Amino acid sequence: MDLTLTPLSSGFQVLPASALGLLWLQTHFEPETWDLVCEGRVRLSAASIGSLCADARAAGLVLEGAPVAA
């Protein structure tokens, strides 16, 4: 497991679950947000999560709690 996605009322919480997941997230977020990424405090809208999931899966990451791609 590399990333865990938890549904929230306003979107999804994104939590790194492995070193690979953390590194991958750091390549997708600005350096100013890395503390939030490391602490699992990243929240994405439902509209944004599909793109993130597709990109992560294409990179070979294993996701838990991700919505099924349409």
C-alpha positions as CSV (number, residue, x, y, z in Angstrom):
1,M,0.0,0.0,0.0
2,D,1.4,3.3,-1.1
3,L,-1.4,5.8,-0.6
4,T,-4.6,5.7,1.5
5,L,-7.5,7.8,0.5
6,T,-10.3,8.5,3.0
7,P,-13.6,9.9,1.8
8,L,-14.6,13.1,3.6
9,S,-17.8,15.1,3.1
10,S,-15.8,17.6,1.1
11,G,-13.5,15.3,-0.8
12,F,-10.7,12.9,0.2
13,Q,-7.9,12.9,2.7
14,V,-4.6,11.7,1.1
15,L,-2.2,9.9,3.4
16,P,1.1,8.4,2.3
17,A,1.4,4.8,3.5
18,S,4.9,4.0,2.2
19,A,8.1,5.8,1.4
20,L,7.3,5.4,-2.3
21,G,3.9,7.0,-1.7
22,L,5.4,9.9,0.2
23,L,8.1,10.5,-2.5
24,W,5.5,10.4,-5.2
25,L,3.3,12.9,-3.4
26,Q,6.2,15.2,-2.9
27,T,6.8,15.2,-6.7
28,H,3.2,16.3,-7.2
29,F,2.9,19.1,-4.6
30,E,4.8,22.3,-4.1
31,P,7.6,22.2,-1.5
32,E,5.7,24.6,0.7
33,T,3.1,21.8,1.2
34,W,5.4,19.0,2.0
35,D,4.8,19.2,5.8
36,L,1.1,18.8,5.1
37,V,1.8,15.9,2.8
38,C,4.1,14.2,5.4
39,E,1.5,14.7,8.1
40,G,-1.4,13.3,6.0
41,R,-3.2,16.6,6.0
42,V,-3.7,16.9,2.3
43,R,-7.4,17.2,1.3
44,L,-8.5,17.0,-2.3
45,S,-11.8,17.6,-3.8
46,A,-13.8,14.8,-5.4
47,A,-13.2,16.5,-8.8
48,S,-9.4,16.4,-8.3
49,I,-9.0,12.9,-6.8
50,G,-9.7,11.0,-10.1
51,S,-6.8,12.7,-11.8
52,L,-4.5,12.0,-8.9
53,C,-5.5,8.3,-8.7
54,A,-5.0,7.8,-12.4
55,D,-1.6,9.4,-12.3
56,A,-0.6,7.3,-9.2
57,R,-1.8,4.1,-10.7
58,A,0.1,4.8,-13.9
59,A,3.2,5.2,-11.8
60,G,2.6,1.8,-10.3
61,L,1.4,2.9,-6.8
62,V,-1.0,0.8,-4.9
63,L,-4.0,2.8,-3.6
64,E,-6.4,2.0,-0.8
65,G,-9.8,3.6,-0.7
66,A,-9.6,5.1,-4.1
67,P,-12.8,5.6,-6.1
68,V,-13.2,3.2,-9.0
69,A,-12.3,4.9,-12.3
70,A,-15.3,5.4,-14.6
